[in-house]
Amino acid sequence: MSIAENVAQIRERMNAAAIAAGRDPKEVSLLAATKMNDADRVKEAVAAGVDACGENRVQELVQKQPLGAYEGVPVHFIGRLQTNKVNKVVGKVDLIESVDRLELLEVVNKTALRLGVRQDILFEVNIGGEEQKGGFTPEETLALAAKMGDYPGVKLCGLMAIPPISKKKGDNCKYFEKMRNLFIDIREKKYDNVSMVCLSMGMTDDFEDAISEGSTMIRVGTAIFGARNYAKT
Ligand SMILES: *Cc1c(COP(=O)(O)O)cnc(C)c1O
């Protein structure tokens, strides 16, 4: 199957999941998780109508962006971001989805102020409480959202989560539901410098469940591009 055919099929599944949940399909956008795919394949996905692209690694972002890989759609950073590489990302991407620790928030804020830009960000939440994963706890997320007025270089636009790997359909619904509740809690508080518009959750194996539970953006790699060959790198 071609990338275009895959995207068309995902769109159909997204629409069906939204309608089954009583939601407007237009509320959910499709981000292509482009890691390990070259600029030409990324362009194919953009031409096929994905709404955004997401990169995991700074090195891939700086390689593909000058080649016009993302032209026509916003590009997001979605991977673990080292503080010493923040200057290569701030102002270069439309959204950093993976702000997962206080130190990173502070460096992103400072860098944006120095560059004279306002960087849109999401907080990554470790919703499964997994030790090996980055991300704020729900409690930390709430507390930090209340303090966003102290970080004028950024704007908090929502939340992102990568729940535990699920063994079967439905396994992650409980995590997605927790995320939705946290998202709504923060939105209702109307904190300074916070505009909760993006709830980024759902990947190849669980995006329909994520849509049922309120996701506004799914991040899909494998179902668009096929399996990644990690042996090559
Ligand atoms: C790779 C990746 C995805 C997409 O994963 P698939 O299971 O291939 O759809 C989504 N989000 C992040 C942060 C990723 O690194």
The ligand as an SDF file (V2000), in Angstrom:
LIG
                    3D

 15 15  0  0  0  0  0  0  0  0999 V2000
    7.0510    7.0220   16.8720 C   0  0  0  0  0  0  0  0  0  0  0  0
    6.1080    7.8550   17.6610 C   0  0  0  0  0  0  0  0  0  0  0  0
    4.7350    7.8480   17.3860 C   0  0  0  0  0  0  0  0  0  0  0  0
    4.1010    6.9600   16.3450 C   0  0  0  0  0  0  0  0  0  0  0  0
    4.2070    5.6170   16.6810 O   0  0  0  0  0  0  0  0  0  0  0  0
    3.5110    4.4610   15.8030 P   0  0  0  0  0  0  0  0  0  0  0  0
    3.1980    3.4030   16.7770 O   0  0  0  0  0  0  0  0  0  0  0  0
    4.5070    4.0570   14.7890 O   0  0  0  0  0  0  0  0  0  0  0  0
    2.2850    5.0460   15.1930 O   0  0  0  0  0  0  0  0  0  0  0  0
    3.9340    8.6980   18.1230 C   0  0  0  0  0  0  0  0  0  0  0  0
    4.4290    9.4950   19.0900 N   0  0  0  0  0  0  0  0  0  0  0  0
    5.7340    9.5320   19.3760 C   0  0  0  0  0  0  0  0  0  0  0  0
    6.2150   10.4540   20.4510 C   0  0  0  0  0  0  0  0  0  0  0  0
    6.6050    8.7060   18.6900 C   0  0  0  0  0  0  0  0  0  0  0  0
    7.9020    8.7170   19.0010 O   0  0  0  0  0  0  0  0  0  0  0  0
  1  2  1  0
  2  3  1  0
  2 14  2  0
  3  4  1  0
  3 10  2  0
  4  5  1  0
  5  6  1  0
  6  7  2  0
  6  8  1  0
  6  9  1  0
 10 11  1  0
 11 12  2  0
 12 13  1  0
 12 14  1  0
 14 15  1  0
M  END
$$$$
